[in-house]
């Protein structure tokens, strides 16, 4: 092949690489999580975070293909497959090495919860938790952090609903949740939310909730969603969605 032909091929490749990605179908993985990803009465997927994700797709022109799994399964699918969007991911430092947060949905404030009067002693440090059985969702942010800290009595569950059932049936002592989520979930399951009591908070567990792709995903795809989120912030759509879900109250 002549030098001129080689240059022509290289120029063509360069032009193809610089072209924006065409609208396409995007696989989207998540879990059911109160307020953020919830099943509507008609079986469709709703919730605050889902509304934001749908708004992102309205901007990009892509078509979402939603899959609702256990969190552990969704996390595995997004970690091991490129160009798979995952939400709502608690974006801790360990995950920041693997994933690119393209949209920040909320700031997660987690509390440790017990049934009233079940824990008599005050919990002041992480070490005080070692004697208690704590329910955590598999591969969740609390699971990863508390496992790394060597807490011995973690019971890993596939769904937050199962963990709440275990708490009310005194099969675990503590679970971890955002306040709005646990109260909503308790009501949906027929439990009395007034029986719940905050017993501890650990700042190290509080991180932004993100929409993310793994870092091996196409750079242009990630940037497209980052720009789409900026559009939602600038045109007031994000504020409207937050207001509709009363997230700032």
N, C-alpha and C positions, 0 to 999 in steps of 0.2 A: 504494500500500500504506500502510495506516495505521501510526502510530507503534507501536501495540500489537503489530501483526502483525510489524513489523520487529524489535521486541524479542524476540518469540517465536522468530523465525527465528535471531537471534543467540544466544539461550539454547540452542536445540537444537544449533547448531553447536558451541557451547562444551562442551556435555555430550558430544558425539561425540568431540571432540578430547581430552577428559579421560579417556575410557574406555581401559582397557588393551587393547593389541593382542591379538587372538585368536590362538591357536596356528595356525601356518601352515607351508608348505613354505619352506625356506631353501636357497638355492643356496650350496654350499660349494666353494671352489677351493683346491687345494694342489698340491704336487709330491711325488714320491717322494724321501725323505730318510732315510737310515739312522737308526734308533732313534726317529725322530719320526713319519715317515709311510712305512710299508713295505707291500709287497704280501705278503699271506699266501699260504700254499701253495694255498688254494682260490680265489685271485684277488681276495679281498676286501681292503679297506684296513685296515691295523693300525698299530701303533707307539704309542709313549708319547703323543705329541700327539693322535693320533686317538682314543685312549682318553679323554683329557681332553675333547675336543670332543664325543664321544658322551655323556659324563657331563653336559656342559652342556645338551645337547638333552633328556636325560632329565629335567632340572630344568625347562626352559622348556616342554616339551610340544610343541615344534616338530618337524618332520620334516626331516632333512638330505638334500640332494640332492648327493652328492659328485661332484666332477670332478677328475681327476688330469691335470695338464698339465705342460708345461715351466714353470719358475718364471716366465720372462718372460711367458708367456701368462696364467698365473694372476694375476700382478701387474696386467697390463693389464685383465683382466676385473673385478677388484675395484676398481681405480682408476676405471674408467669406468662401472660399473654400481652403482646404489645397492642397499643391503640384501643385498649379497653378502658372505659371511663368508670370510676368507682366513686360513690358518695354514700353517706356522709362520713368521711374518714377523719378521725382525730389525728392531727398532724404532729406527732411527737418527733423528737430528733432522730430516732431510729428509722422511722418511715421517711423522713426527709432525705435520707440517703438513697432510698429506693424509688420514691415517687415525686412527681412535680405537682404542686398544688396550683391549679389554674383558676380557682375561684374559692374565696373564703366565705363560707355560709354563715358562720356564727362563732362566738367564743364559748367553748364548752366549760361549764362550771359544775364539776362533779362533786357529789357528797356521798359519804358512807351512811347507809340507812339501816336501822334496826327497828324491831317492834318496841313500842313504849314499854319501859320497865324491864326489858329483857337484859339490858346491859347496865349493871349497877355502877361499875367503876368508870371514872372519866378516861377517855382515850386522848392522850396528849402527844404521843409519838407513834411512829410506824411500828416500833417494837411492841407497843401495847396491843397491837392487832394479832400477834402471833398465836394467841390461845384460841382465837375464834375461827369458825368455819365461814369463809367468805365466798359467795357465788360471783363468778365472773364469766362473761361471754367468751367463748373460745377465740383466741387470736385478737381480742379487743385490746385497746390501749391499757386498761387496768390489768388485764391478764399479763401482758408483756412486761409492764413495769413491776408489778408485785412478784412475778416469777423471778425477774432479775434481782430483786431484793431478797429472795430466798424465803418468802413466806410459805409456811409448810402446809397450810390447810385451805388451799384454794380448790373450790369445786367448779369445774368448767361446764357451762351449759351451752346449748345450741341457740337458745333464744332468751331475751330478757323476760318474756312472759313466764317461761319455765323457772327462771331464777326467783321471780316474785312469788310464784306458787310455793316454792321451797321455803321462802322466808315466812310466809303466813302459816305454813304448816310446821314451822319450827324445825325444819331439816337443815337450815343454815342460820347463822347468827346475823350476818351482814350481807348487804349487796350494795352496789355502787351505781348511781344514776344521777342525771340532771333532774332538778326538782319538778319541772313541768311534766317531764316524761313519766316519772314514777307515779305522780298523782293521777295523770290521765290513764295510765296503764292499770293502776289499781281499780279505778272506777269501771273500766271496761271489763275487768275480770270479776267484778262483783265484790271486791274487798273494800274495807273501810280505810280511806287514805288518812284519816285522823289518827289511826293507830301507828303511823310511821313517824319515826323520830330521827333527826340528823344527829349522828354521834361523832363524826370526824370529817375533816376535809384535808386533802393533801394537794398543795399547790402544784406539785410536780405532775399531777395527772391532768391539769387543765391546759388544753391546747386548742388552736383553731380547728373548726370542723370544715373540711375541704372537699371540693370536687377535684379529682386527681387522675392522672395517667402515670404509668410507670415511666422511669427515666429513659427506657429504651424505645419508647413510642416516638413517632415522627415529630420532629421539632416543630415543623410548620403546623401540625395538627394541634399541638399543645399551645402554641402561640395564638392560633385562631380562637381557641376557647378562652384564653387569657384576655384577648381583646374583646371578645363577646361579653365577658363579665364586666369589663370596664365600661362598655356601652350600657349595660343594665344599671350600673352605678350612676352614670352621667345623665341618662334620660329619665331617671326617677322610677324605673320599673322595679328595681330591687327594694327601694323604700316602700313602694306600694304593696309588694308581696309581704314584707316584714310587718307592715301595718295590718294587713288582712289576717295574719296569723298571730297578731298581738305579741310579737317577740320582744318588743322593747318595753313592755309594761312590767 
